Amino acid sequence: MSVLRGFLWLLGFLLIGDALVTLTGLPVSAGVAGMLLLTAWLMLRRTVNADLAAAAQPLIGVLAMLIMPGVVGIFFILDTLAGQWTAILAALVGGTLLSVFTTLWLMRRLMGRERLDHE
């Protein structure tokens, strides 16, 4: 039951992100907006809900499959991207580094240094 409640939390933030994007016209996807709201909420609480952690663990194992549809979709628009490879490469490298460092920072902040030092 804990995993179901965790997925409901994730779905709730996705729906709030969708409403925010729809109402404001922000140029980001609903998933990105929802994850930013979830990140802000976790930073304010300074702890991760056990239900949310239980739902997130299985998703980490299938993360590659969650990313795959977007990667496959690129092949259908290669002609459109013909002159944009420098910008795409910069965005991919910059986005990856920002994502890794943000995740590390957030993990250290939420878990605490003591727990990371012992593992």
C-alpha positions as CSV (number, residue, x, y, z in Angstrom):
1,M,0.0,0.0,0.0
2,S,3.0,2.3,0.7
3,V,4.1,2.1,-3.0
4,L,0.6,3.0,-4.2
5,R,0.5,6.1,-1.9
6,G,4.0,7.0,-3.2
7,F,2.8,6.8,-6.8
8,L,-0.2,8.9,-5.9
9,W,2.2,11.6,-4.6
10,L,4.2,11.5,-7.8
11,L,1.0,11.6,-9.9
12,G,-0.3,14.5,-7.8
13,F,2.9,16.5,-8.5
14,L,2.6,15.7,-12.2
15,L,-1.0,16.9,-12.2
16,I,-0.1,20.1,-10.3
17,G,2.8,20.7,-12.8
18,D,0.3,20.1,-15.7
19,A,-2.1,22.6,-14.3
20,L,0.7,25.1,-13.7
21,V,2.0,24.8,-17.3
22,T,-1.5,25.0,-18.7
23,L,-2.5,28.1,-16.7
24,T,0.7,30.0,-17.1
25,G,1.8,28.9,-20.6
26,L,5.3,28.0,-19.3
27,P,7.5,26.6,-22.1
28,V,8.3,23.4,-20.1
29,S,6.7,20.0,-20.0
30,A,4.3,19.1,-17.2
31,G,6.7,16.4,-15.9
32,V,9.5,18.9,-15.6
33,A,7.3,21.4,-13.8
34,G,6.0,18.7,-11.5
35,M,9.4,17.5,-10.6
36,L,10.6,21.0,-9.9
37,L,7.6,21.4,-7.5
38,L,8.4,18.0,-5.9
39,T,12.0,19.1,-5.5
40,A,11.0,22.4,-3.9
41,W,8.6,20.5,-1.6
42,L,11.3,18.0,-0.5
43,M,13.7,20.9,0.1
44,L,11.2,22.6,2.3
45,R,10.4,19.4,4.3
46,R,14.0,18.4,4.5
47,T,13.0,14.8,4.5
48,V,11.6,12.2,2.0
49,N,8.3,10.6,2.8
50,A,8.6,6.8,3.2
51,D,5.7,6.2,0.7
52,L,7.5,8.4,-1.9
53,A,10.8,6.5,-1.3
54,A,9.0,3.2,-1.7
55,A,7.5,4.3,-5.0
56,A,10.8,5.8,-6.3
57,Q,13.0,2.7,-5.7
58,P,11.5,0.5,-8.5
59,L,11.5,3.4,-10.9
60,I,15.3,3.8,-10.6
61,G,15.7,0.3,-11.9
62,V,13.7,1.0,-15.0
63,L,15.0,4.5,-15.6
64,A,16.5,3.7,-19.0
65,M,13.2,2.4,-20.2
66,L,11.5,5.6,-19.0
67,I,14.0,7.7,-21.0
68,M,13.9,5.5,-24.2
69,P,10.7,7.0,-25.9
70,G,12.2,10.5,-26.0
71,V,15.5,9.1,-27.4
72,V,13.7,7.1,-30.0
73,G,11.6,10.2,-31.0
74,I,14.7,12.1,-32.0
75,F,15.2,9.8,-35.0
76,F,12.0,11.0,-36.5
77,I,13.0,14.7,-36.4
78,L,16.7,14.5,-37.5
79,D,16.1,16.6,-40.6
80,T,14.7,19.4,-38.4
81,L,17.8,19.4,-36.2
82,A,20.3,19.5,-39.1
83,G,22.0,22.8,-38.2
84,Q,21.5,22.7,-34.4
85,W,24.1,20.1,-33.3
86,T,26.3,22.5,-31.4
87,A,23.4,23.8,-29.4
88,I,22.1,20.3,-28.8
89,L,25.4,19.0,-27.7
90,A,25.9,22.0,-25.3
91,A,22.4,21.5,-23.9
92,L,23.0,17.7,-23.4
93,V,26.3,18.1,-21.7
94,G,25.2,21.1,-19.6
95,G,21.8,19.5,-18.7
96,T,23.5,16.2,-17.7
97,L,26.1,17.9,-15.5
98,L,23.4,20.1,-13.9
99,S,21.2,17.1,-13.3
100,V,24.0,15.1,-11.7
101,F,25.2,17.9,-9.5
102,T,21.7,18.8,-8.4
103,T,20.9,15.2,-7.6
104,L,24.1,14.9,-5.6
105,W,23.5,18.1,-3.7
106,L,19.9,17.2,-3.0
107,M,20.8,13.7,-1.8
108,R,23.5,15.0,0.5
109,R,21.2,17.6,1.9
110,L,18.3,15.2,2.5
111,M,20.2,12.2,3.7
112,G,22.7,14.1,5.8
113,R,26.5,13.8,5.7
114,E,26.7,11.2,8.5
115,R,24.7,8.6,6.6
116,L,26.8,9.0,3.4
117,D,30.0,8.8,5.3
118,H,29.1,5.4,6.8
119,E,28.1,3.8,3.5
